[in-house]
């Protein structure tokens, strides 16, 4: 299976898994009356929408550059990741609202029902398996949208685990207030993840700089080449899994243009060996002696 097919399979697997988890959580939440389970169903619904966005993004980001999009379609992944972050944030605030409302108004939970415990246990296992696979493919392909989806499912693991523990405690202690308390704790974890994803993807959408470690790798390549007299204006941006790099190199004013061109080609090749899916533009200038 090639890399693009693997990305599509991972996104499709996430959609299937989320659909099954949502259905089971809604049924368990309705039967037990637990706000934490219902909140988890809402969280999983945001996971499902995120999975759909991811599938759309990885499908379109792989399309080659065209007349309307000369720099390619990599931003589809960043757009998807940003929307996913927003969905996570919305889910977090909605859960807090529902939990506080229940604390104020009061409610009843069927603490003797084991259905909720079984369902949350299933959700933990399913999301763990799927998210690990998504992380694997995201790292292998440098896919922003798959990484966001994997992070999304990871928050579901911890939140589902928290709800599971809460349901067990409620069953043995009868303290139904734990349901709302745990739901609020889960929501705070969800909000942290959502803001983190939104910040990273927004940086890419606004053509923010590439990470410092990427710039340092480029500088290492340039410093090893003693023929050039220096460099300036290392610029980089990221669009999905793709990087656009621009560099200005300084050469001896007496050097032939053909020699400058050959050196630029060599440096471009070394940068492409260091990074996958990268476009490099190098501008040559005479150094001031």
Secondary structure as UniProt FT lines:
FT   HELIX           3..32
FT   HELIX           35..61
FT   TURN            70..71
FT   HELIX           75..105
FT   TURN            111..112
FT   HELIX           115..141
FT   HELIX           144..173
FT   HELIX           177..205
FT   TURN            206..207
FT   HELIX           212..224
FT   STRAND          230..239
FT   TURN            240..241
FT   STRAND          242..251
FT   TURN            253..254
FT   HELIX           257..274
FT   STRAND          278..286
//
